[in-house]
Amino acid sequence: MAEKKSQAGIRAWVKERLDLSSFDYEVPGHANTFLFSLGGVTLISFLILIISGIILAQYYVPNPEVANSSIRVLMKETKMGSILRGVHFWSAQVAMVTVILHLLRVFVYGSYKRPRELNWLLGVGLFFGMVGLYYTGTILKWDQEAFEALAHTIEAAKQVGVFGFFFNQQFARGVPLLTRIYSIHTSMLPLVMIGLLVGHLLLVKSLKISPLPWNSGKSSDTQMFSQHLVKLSGYGFILLGIVTILATFLRPELGPVPVEGIEATKPPWLFLSIFSIENWTGLQGLIWTSILLLLGLIAVPFIDRAKSNNLKERKIIVALGIFMVIFVLVLTINGYVAKPEQHLDMGKPVQTENKPDKLENSVKKEAVSEKLTDNEEQELGSTVPPEIQQLNAALVVIGEIKKAINTKEIQIAREKAIQLDEILDAINLQIAVKDKKRAADLKEHVHELSEILEKTQPNLNEANDLLVHSKESVEEAIKLFE
């Protein structure tokens, strides 16, 4: 009895100071269906992204020289770090899928019809804000895919003149572009998104949930918004469980540190349709497609002149929308199966700060190291600096790659090359502090080795030459810590 009085007292205290009853408005029964909950699922994904992103930011270094390495340290050395990054990654995928489906549901159901035109425009802003977050998040990985994506954006910015000012190095001299993109991803875009989201939700409350397109009248099956939130919370727990499972068993990969002068990747799935257009039309096609998509979505409520959202009155525009969706899916599939193409003159320096040096074409041919014996490994002991221990481990892996190549076990050589790349990436920053050229040299040659071994018929002579040079560079790096 005393406990019930205590709970009633707490509710009364909260109600007196925060009267939230006005937010507990009636909603139609169809608001609880999954299609009408897609916006809420996107919001939950966005909240997961914010929370996981705040934690990830504590480990990330937004500097081109060490950004990729800082993520590798998170994944390899931080407890639960790889799973945390996976939760962030998969939440982003879910958010993009659900926001696209939500936009399509609103379009097909005509939920943008008068008086909801402004809310459609806010929704379009939220969609492009999510795309912006997805794009900038891709860049922050600072692997080969990220480097090439940023190079495309820089070139596109040059073609739009003053409107591309942010990607001009003169805009903030001495500040790496990657650092500025980090600020967009972690502060500017989230603030804009929150502002748009508040306006979007307030308009939903004010204008109510839109009616079904085959029943424009008021639904008699209604319930309170608080009940809708309970069901939406259930979707949220299911979503969190799914992304956690995916993060545990399908952890996102991190590509190699970027190398200038090559164009060897394709964009993430979200941008594959534009990638297909760029293959046919060049960079101009990418720019105009993005502009037309924005203008087309803005124009929707003004082009559709039907008096209601009834599907029978909107057959033409709905059919046109379905055709565009199919067209985008075809372009996406085409982009998925297409091979990476040279869209930019990647051989010329891209105007970014602290970018990777170019690959050298020639390497020295000398004897390679043999694997350390078990006794030698035990003798390293705790008195040996950890940097030297890591570099000695790299020498061991180099010997294992050499052995695998000699016995034509190419798959093993590929796996060992990846292992070598990870070992040297983890210590690259420490080497760079003592000798930047040596650090860049190691990074470049190991990356080139991986590329050679990934080919269907790798040139084993070139691979052996690179192993010799890599071994020499590692031995020189060891001297830096002696």
N, C-alpha and C positions, 0 to 999 in steps of 0.2 A: 504494500500500500504506500509506504514511504517512498519506494523507488518510482512508482507511477507519478506521485506528486512532484518528485524531483525532475522527472522528464517533462512534465507539463510546465514546470517553472522555467526550464531551459528554453522550451519552445516559445513561451510567452516573452521571455527576455529577448530572444532572437527576433521574434515578430515585431516587437516594439521598436527595435533599432534598425532592422532590415526587413521591411515589409515586402516580401517577395511574392505575395499572393497574386499580384497583377501579372506575373509571368506564368502562372498556372492557368492558362487559358484553354478553351475547348479546341480540340483538333478532330478532324474527321477520322473515321475508322481506318480508311486506306492509308493514313499517315504511318501506320505501323507496319505496312508491307515493306519488304526488303528494298524494292525499287525506290520508295519514298524515303528510305533510310540511308541511301547512298551518300547524301551530303553529310549526315551525321557520322558515318563511318570514315569519310574523308577527314572530318574534324578530329576524330579520335586518332587517326593516323598522324595528323599534323601535331597533336599533343605529344604523341610518342616520339616523333622526330625532334621536337623541341627539348624534351627531357633527355633523350639519348645524346642529342647534339651538344647540350651543355656539358655533359660528362666527357664526350669525345674531345671537346675543345681544350680540355685540361692537358691533353697529351699531344695535341697537334701543333706543329711549328709551321706557320704560314710563310715560309721562306723557300724559294725554289731550290736552294742547295740541299736542304735537309727535309723537305716536306714528305717526300716519298719514304725516306728512311724513318721518320717519326711514326708513320703509320705501321711500318714493319715492326718497329719496337713495340708499339701497342699490341699488335697481333701476336707477337712471339713472346714478349717478356712480361706483359701486364696480365694479371689474373682476370679472366673472363673478358679480356680486351677484344679478342676476335669475335666472341659472341655478341658483345655490345655493338661492335661495328656492323655485324650481321643484322641485328635488330634495326639499326638505323637504315641500313641498305634496303632491307625487305619492307620496312614501313614506307620508305619512299616509293617502292614499286607499287605497293597497295594503294597509296595515296594517289598516284598518277592514274592507275586503272579506275579507281572509284570516282575520281573527279571527272574523268572523261565520260564514264557511264552516267554519272549524275547530269552532266551537261546534255548528253544525248537524251536522257529521260525527260528533262525539262523541255527540250526541243520537240520531241515526238508528242508529248502530252500537251504542248502549247501552254506551258505554265508561265510563259513570258508575256501572255496577252494582257491587255489593259485590265487593271492598272499596275501591272507588275513589270513594266518595261525597265524601270530603273533597277529593280532587283536582278534582272537578267544581265544588265551591264555590269553590276557589281560582281555577279557570278563569272562573267567573262574575265574581269580583272583578277579574280581569285584563281581562275584557271591559268592565266598567263603568269601570275605570281608563282604558282606551283611549278610551272615549266621552268621559270627562272631559278627557283631553288634547286630543281633537279639538275639543271645545266651547271650552275655554279658548284654544286656538290660534286659533279663529275670532274670538274677542273681541279678541285682541291686534292684529288688523289695524286696529282702530278706524276702520272705515269705516261707512257707513250700516247695512249688514247687521249688523255687530258691535254697534253702538249699540242697535239694536232688539232683538237677541238678549239683550243684557244687561238692557235694560228689562223684558223678559218675565221674566227670572230674578229681578230685584228684586221685581217684583209677586208672583211665585209665592212668594218667600221670606216676604213679608209675610203670606201666607195660611196658612203652616205655623207661624207663631208663633215660638217660641224656637228651633226647628230651623233657621230661616233667619237666625240671628244673624250669619253671616259677611257677608251682603249688607246689613246695617244699618250706616249711616254712623257710628253711635255706637260701633261695635265698635273702630274705630281712627280717631279724629277727626284730620282734617288729612291723612290718607293717601288718595290717590285709589283708588277701587275697582279701576281698571285696574291700578295698581301691585301691589295685593294678588293679583289674578288672575295677573299675571305671575309672582309668587312661587310660586303653586300650580302653574303650568304648567312652570316650570323647576326647581323643587326638591321641593316636597311630593309631587306625583303621581309623578314619576319615582322617588323613594325608595320610595314605597309599592309601585309597580309592580315594582321590583327585588326587594323583599322577597317579594312574592307569587310572582314568577317563580322565585326560588331554591327556595321551598317546593314549587312546582308541578313543577319539574324533578327535585328530590330524590324526590318521590313517584313520578314516572314511573320513575325508576331502581329504587326499592324495590319497586314493584308490577308492574313490567314493562309493556311495550306491551300494550294490551288485545287480545284475540283477535277475529277476524272474527265477525260476527253469524250467519253460516251455518256456522261451523266453530269451536265453542267449545273444541275440543281444542288441545293444544300443537302448533304448526307445526314440521314437521321441517326446513323450509327456514330456517335461521338464519344469522346473520352477526354480526360484532362491531360494537359501537356506533361505533368509529372509522371503519369502512367507511361506516356510515350518515352520519357527519359529512362524509365526502368528497363524497357525493352532495348533501347539503344545502348544502355550500359551492358546488357547481355551480349550484344554484338561486339562491344568493345573488348570484353574479356575473351571472347572467341578469337578476335583479331590478334590480341596480344599473345595468345597461345600459339596461333598459327605462325606468326613472325618469329617467335622464340624457337619453335621447332625448325623452321627454315634456317634460322641463324645458326643453329646447332649442327645441322646435318648438311646444309648447302651454304657454307660460308663463302662470302663474295671474294673473288680473287683480286689481287693487286698486281697490275702489270709492271714491267721493268721500268727503271728510271728512264726518262725521255732522252732520246738521241736526235739531235737536229740533222736535217738533210734527208730524212726518209718520211714517207707517208704510207704506213703499213697497217693502219687500223681502220675500223668502221665505228660509227657512233653507237651509243646505246639504242635499244629498241624504239624508244620514243621518237628519235630523230631519223630513223631509217627511211621513212617516206621522203623526207626532204633530201636525204643523202641520194636517193634514186634520182630525184629531179636534178640535183647538182651534177650527177654523172652525165646527164643529157645536156644540160644548159650551162653548166659552170656556176660560178659564185653568184652571178646575177640572178639565176633561178632561185637560189636559196633565199636571197634577200626579198625578191618579189613575192615568193610563195608565203613567206612569213607575214609580209604586209597585207596581202590579200586575205589570208586567214583571219587576221585581226579585224580588218574592215568588214569582212563577210559576217563574222559573228556579231559585231556591233550592229550591223544593218538588219539582222533577222527580225526583231519585233516591228521594224518600220516597213519591211517588205511584205510581211504577212498581214494582209488587210482584212482577213476574215474577222467577223464580229465576235466570234466565240472560239474556244479551243476545241470545238467538236471536230473529230477527225474527218467527218464527211465533208466539212467545209474547207479542209486544209490538205486535200489529197496531193495537190501538185507540189507544195513546198515540202511536205513530209517525204514524198517520193524523191525529190531532189536531194534532200538531206541523206536519205538512205543510199542513193547513188554515190554521193561524196564519201560516205563512210566506206563503202565497198572499194572505191577508187583508192582511198588512203591505205586500206588493208592490202590491196594488190601492190601498191608502191612499197609498203613495208616488207612484204614477202620478197619482192624483187631486190630490195636493199639487203635483206638477210642473205640471199643466195649469191649476190654479186660480190666480186672480189674488190678489195681496196684499190682505189684509183688515185692517180696523181692530179689533184685539183689545184694545188698551189705550187709555186716555185720554191719548194721547201729547201732547195740547195742554198738559197739566199738567207742571210741571217734574219730571223724574226726579231722585231724590236721589242724584246722583253728584257727585263733585268735579270742578271745572274743565270742566264740560260746555259745549257750544257754545251761543252765544246764539241767541234766536229770530230767525226771518227777519222783516225789516221788510216791510210790505205796499206802501208807497208809494216811488216813486223819482222823481228829478228828470228833466226833459226838457230837454237841451241838445245842442249840436252835438257830433258825434263826430269823433275824430281821423282824419286821413288817414295813409296808409302812409308811413313814412320813405323818403326817396330813398336810392339806393345810396351817394351821396357822404356823406349824413348818417350812414349806418351806419359808413362807413370813418372818419369824423371822431371817432367815439366813442373809439377808440384805447385804449391800455393805461392812460392817465391817468384814465379814467372808472372809478369804483368798480364792482365786479362787480354789486352790488345794482341800481345804476342801469341797467346794461346789460340785466339781466334784466327790469326794469320797462319799459324801452324796447321790449324784445322783446314784452312783453305788449301794449303799445300797438299795435305792428305787427299782432299777431294780432287785436286788437279791430277794427282797420280792415278786416282780411280777412273777419272774420265779418260786419261791416256790409255789405261789398260782396256777399258771398254771399247775404245776406238780400234785398238790393235786387234781385238777379238771380234770386231764387227757387231758388237752389241750396242747398236745405236740408241735404242730406247733407254737403256741404262745410262748411256752417256748424256742423253737429254735430261733425264731426271737429276743426274749429278750436276749438270750445268746450272739447273734451277737452284739446287742446294748451294752451289758456289756463289751464285748471284745473291742469295739471301744472306750468306755469311759475310760477304764483303759489303753489302748494303748496310748491315747492322753496325759496321765499324767505319763506314765511309766518312762520317763526320769527324771522328777522332783523327783519321789520316789527313783530312783536309785542313785541320787546324795546324798541322805540322808541315804539310806539303800539298797544296791544292792541285798542282799539276799531277802528282803521283796519284791522288785520289781520283781525279778525272780520267787518268790513263787506265786505271784498274776498272773503273765503271764502264768505260767504253769497250774495252776488249772483251770483258765477260759478256756484255750484252751482244756483241757481234758473234761471239762463240755460240750463244744460245740460238741466234738467228740462223747460223749455218747449220746447226744440228737439227733444227726444226724442218729443214727442207726435206722433200721426199727422197732426193739423192744427194746427201750432203757431200761437200768436197772435204774429204778427210785430211788431205794435205794442208789445206788452209786451217782446218781445225787444230791440227798438230802445231802449226806455226803459232797460232794464237795461244795455245797452251804454253808453249815455250816462253812467249813474251809475258803472259800472265804470271807464270812462275817467277820470272825475273823481277816483275813489278812487286809481287808479294814479298820476295826476299829483300828488295830495297825498302819496302814499307816496314818490315821487321826491324831494320836498322834504326828507323826513326824512334822506336820505343825502347831500344837497348840502353 
